[in-house]
Amino acid sequence: MSTPSGGAGNGDPRFRLSVYQNEFLPEGGTEVHAVVTVSAEGTGNEARHGRSPSDTPPGAVVIMIDCSGSMNYPATKLQAARQATAAAIDTVRDGVAFAVVAGTHEAREIYPGSGRMAVADEHTRAAAKHALRRLHADGGTAIGTWLKLAKQLLTPYGSAVRHAILLTDGKNEHEDPATLQATLEECQGWFTCDCRGIGTDWEVSELRRVAGALLGSVDIVADPAGLQADFEEVMARTMAKEVPDVYLRVWTPKFARLVYVKQVAPTIEDLTDRRIDVDPRNGDYPTGSWGDEERDYHICVQVPAQGVNDELAAARVSLVTAGPDGSPQVLTRGLVRAVWTDDLELSTRMNSQVVRYTGEAEIAEAIQQGIQAKGNGDFEEATAKLGRAVQLVHAAGNTEKKLLLDKVVEIIDPANGTVRLRTDVSREDDMTLDVASTRTVHRRPHSGPGAGRGPR
């Protein structure tokens, strides 16, 4: 097992990194796969027990509420948004900066106003909840405008955990896709954003794009009655984040090529194009802020083929953040190896973690393509893609996704992916399946022969 590196002091966060792979390649083999598991502990509320308030890392959060005209239909949506925002405000811990933004085709600060943030205490929380009475539904939807204001408010808190929650009930109709994309690129690295869609008139792919760019989550709250519990959970999770701006740094040797870096748990997110070059051999990939949690990353590297029994360091993986003086601080590190062999049994042994997450990515793609084809009226393509998803989840024993698929298709032969589209499917069922397509569950690999596990 990897030993913790960094933050060894009393009450400081501890990070661990383990590499899971089959390092053995056949003669002529050039592609190396590894799943890197990173775990953190001692970062959450429990770690603050007995610590003075000055020791608590500062945080800043902006809540963005859709107040477009459609939030009046039904009126329970806006009422639920007020109640949920009030509950989220109650969850903001003392000393954290916060603000509330009303989003339409413009962005308005509901609280505290004047382009600033309030510092949470019993008085500011009460004032913010009182200000929620000013939320009213009227106007259009321009999500990029809301995000720009959030960035403006969060920018002064560069050393803090910076977070946003975005709620909408509709499509980004008052802003073209190119403008939203430019805004997302402008906001990347400044804050994390969890997105929630209320009702069923919004687009999963649109909110997934926002959440993906800003390293947050996306989920559906079809029934407004469920919004308060969801907001409380999201804010509680935000308050537990205490280590901001953490990066996965990957070193590769000369002549090697890093094919991709993907987060694969708790959600699938391709980080490959998010690389920040440190030097020709090292690149940083953003992972956002951390609390007490585990995440998995799938790394693929192409290396030059070597001779039998030769060994090569295919990649070195580190977790880094800014130290007190601003210089990079290595929290933990691990090694991805490549060893060439003429032993067929060794070179063909599949690592369970790599196989599992490769399958999860294929499942997500098949589901998303199937739902999109169905929405476009291409029912033949939808049947084929969703049938393939059923076949994959059946082979993987993924009961959660199989239950969701069963609401959208009639499963006739799961082993062969034979399905029939159901005719009585609600839009909520389609959207719930789409949202869940990229969600995965971290499972510790079994130990023993064939596990391909090793501390690095």
MOPE-V572113 format. One line per field, one symbol per residue. psi: psi as a letter, one per 40 degrees, with the letter a starting at -180 (. if undefined). A space follows every 50 residues. Layout:
psi->???
This chain:
psi->iiiihifeiheiihiihihhihehiiheiehhiihhhhiiieeaddeehe iiddehhiihihhhhhfideeegiedddddddddddddddehihehiiih hhhbeahhhdheiffiiihhaddddddddddedehihhaahgdddddddd dddedefdeihhiihhhieaigefhiddddddddddehediihhhhhhae eihddddddddddefaiiihgdhddedddddddddddddehehighihhh hiiieihhdihhheheihhhedeehhhdidehihhheaiiahiiiihhhh hhihiiiheiiihdihhihiihideeihhhdiiihhihhhiehddddehh hddddddddddddddddddddddddeegdddddddddddddddddefgdd ddddddedihhdgddefhihhiefhidddddddddedehihhhhiiiahe dfihh.
